[in-house]
Amino acid sequence: MKKIIITGTSRGIGYELALKFANTGYQVLAISRKTPRILIEHENISCISVDLSSESDLAKVENVLSTSWKTVDAIVHNAGSFLSKPFAEITQQDFENVYKVNVFAVANLTRICLPYLQKGSHVVTISSMGGIQGSLKFPGLAAYSSSKGAVITLSELLAEEYKERGISFNVLALGAVQTEMLEEAFPGYQAPIKANEMADYIYDFTLTGNKYFNGKVLQVSSTNP
């Protein structure tokens, strides 16, 4: 039974993705601050309440890996912190809060998992079209979009650094998906893709994408935003 770590599983894509993996027989470590009852009760899901902005809180993950899991087949860095505010009003603390979840947590969790990743393991980071150089940008998203650009570069670098170990790192830069976060960013906008539909795509990519890609950024978007 393959073992999959997913962050940001309390709602939206992460929630749907955790259920998708668990319902098809994979063992899932679901990481979020709040955990829906259906995930807690699922026999293939282990839930951990973790504040990803706190490096020390991630010790809970290390404990699970060292005591019971021993190996990790895939990580999906799905959790995200969103901020929409005019640039002139964004404080350093605002930037730090977003980067702690969107960048530092990705780096810290990956580092914790490194001893348990093996040849054939796949690390997938969910970024945004807002983090793609040359893509359409939207006012107010300076902290969010720049953080999503940072994890793209981080993944490219890690793919090179760990290619000799056979560990793959790839990024999916998502466009509009109908989630609560999208409603916060663009109130009233109706995306053409639902959370469960995007979860299906990420599920397939996590299991097979590393056969074809390493250190790559795939733009998964059919619309603007």
Buried (B, 14 or more C-beta within 10 A) or exposed (E): EBBBBBBBBBBBBBBBBBBBBBEEEBBBBBBBBEBBEEBEEBEBBBBBEBBBBEBEBBEBBBEBBEEEBEEBBBBBBBBBBBBBBEEEEBEEEBBEBBBBBBBBBBBBBBEBBBEBBEEEBBBBBBBBBBBBEEBEBBEBBBBBBBBBBBBBBBBBEBBEEBEEEEBBBBBBBBBBBBBEBBEEBBEEEEBEBBBBBBBBBBBEBBBEBBEEBBBBBBBBBEEEB
